[in-house]
Amino acid sequence: MNTDKNLSSGSSAIHPAQRVENVTEYYFSRRLREVAEMNSRGLDVVSLGIGGPDRPPHPSVVEELCADASRPDSHSYQVSTGLPALRQAFASWYQRYYDVELNPASEILPLMGSKEGIIHVDMTFLNPGDGVLVPNPGYPTYTSAAKLIGAEVFSYDLTADNDWQPDFQALETLPLDRIKLMWVNYPHMPTGARAKMETFSRLIDFGRKHGIVIAHDNPYSFILPASKPLSILQVPGAKDVAIELNSLSKSHNMAGWRMAMLAANPQFIGWILKVKSNMDSGQFRPAMKAAVKALALDDTWYAELNKEYAERRGIAERILTELGCDFDSQQTGMFLWGRIPSSEVSGEALADKLLYEARVFIAPGFIFGSNGDRYIRLSLCATKENLQRALDRIIEFRGKSTN
């Protein structure tokens, strides 16, 4: 029997669910495969594309992981709500740095990364056909997660002229009776726009007025902060309508550990837990124990982290200047967002030229939405040596292109 033939003929009638056709593979997943292929040919691409911290967590955090992993009782399933000690550590962290009081038993839910949390929130509050507000530009997962569950995406514009803050007058013109959820993110990715208490207050008022859940994604508040980290939950009454996601990926160099959390009122937490508990069997206990250690680190950790990022930022600014890009020197976070010169066709075209001719990988702004088309984004998650190599290559590339 020719089983290959049977498989081929049978599979022709098989199709994926419509949700699969509604989304594309994540841009960085596709692009990084291409970069890996170029590197396999010896082209030595310098990657400034993705925001994955390249430095390790604090040594004490790794030691805690290893110590607990060596115990024979550390390898069983855990509960979806995480260790009580982890929830308490998150609560203490929020009290210490955000001045926000959270009940660790009922207002905090640990997550296997905030990307997981995004789809949990969408699944909890959105039925197929319901509307969800996502920022343009913004994190692509807000849109793809909504499409996967069949929600209708309504983009709201963020522009440089408005300091990348929501235009509340424009929001009022949308069919708000159909919209159930709004995603916001400050400090903003990819633009680096700062968090503002005025914006947070207006968002809470907006959500309360229209019965819209405000979901704030807050992973960047410890990276090159302009001032004390801010939380939307600092707004009086915010818990009535707001959810905040936070993560140790950027603030503690624990991206691969998948350690994050969600804070909200007990009713919201209970609803989201119904979804989450059907999708995982808890996080690895040694990783949770190590996260407790990370959350207890003092200000020295953040100061050393940001000293390194500030030095990298200086080189990244020289790269954008060399490319003729305009940028806001006050932006925060682990990226640098720059507007390309008018002589360039698009951010995508410039990114392609840099990849294929200078062997430097950067992110074109269009992947974050149409309002990012004239922009590029540099990641600070590269060593100073690699940032300098990228700058040197771009200087050489620019010299050749002008001759």
Secondary structure as GFF3:
##gff-version 3
##sequence-region A 1 403
A	DSSP	alpha_helix	3	11	.	.	.	ID=ss1
A	DSSP	alpha_helix	18	21	.	.	.	ID=ss2
A	DSSP	alpha_helix	27	40	.	.	.	ID=ss3
A	DSSP	beta_strand	46	47	.	.	.	ID=ss4
A	DSSP	alpha_helix	59	69	.	.	.	ID=ss5
A	DSSP	alpha_helix	84	98	.	.	.	ID=ss6
A	DSSP	beta_strand	108	111	.	.	.	ID=ss7
A	DSSP	alpha_helix	114	125	.	.	.	ID=ss8
A	DSSP	beta_strand	131	136	.	.	.	ID=ss9
A	DSSP	alpha_helix	140	148	.	.	.	ID=ss10
A	DSSP	beta_strand	152	157	.	.	.	ID=ss11
A	DSSP	three_ten_helix	160	162	.	.	.	ID=ss12
A	DSSP	alpha_helix	168	171	.	.	.	ID=ss13
A	DSSP	three_ten_helix	176	178	.	.	.	ID=ss14
A	DSSP	beta_strand	179	184	.	.	.	ID=ss15
A	DSSP	alpha_helix	197	210	.	.	.	ID=ss16
A	DSSP	beta_strand	213	217	.	.	.	ID=ss17
A	DSSP	three_ten_helix	232	234	.	.	.	ID=ss18
A	DSSP	three_ten_helix	238	240	.	.	.	ID=ss19
A	DSSP	beta_strand	242	247	.	.	.	ID=ss20
A	DSSP	three_ten_helix	255	257	.	.	.	ID=ss21
A	DSSP	beta_strand	260	263	.	.	.	ID=ss22
A	DSSP	alpha_helix	266	276	.	.	.	ID=ss23
A	DSSP	alpha_helix	285	295	.	.	.	ID=ss24
A	DSSP	alpha_helix	299	322	.	.	.	ID=ss25
A	DSSP	beta_strand	326	327	.	.	.	ID=ss26
A	DSSP	beta_strand	335	339	.	.	.	ID=ss27
A	DSSP	alpha_helix	347	353	.	.	.	ID=ss28
A	DSSP	pi_helix	354	358	.	.	.	ID=ss29
A	DSSP	beta_strand	360	361	.	.	.	ID=ss30
A	DSSP	beta_strand	363	364	.	.	.	ID=ss31
A	DSSP	three_ten_helix	365	368	.	.	.	ID=ss32
A	DSSP	three_ten_helix	370	372	.	.	.	ID=ss33
A	DSSP	beta_strand	375	379	.	.	.	ID=ss34
A	DSSP	alpha_helix	384	402	.	.	.	ID=ss35
###
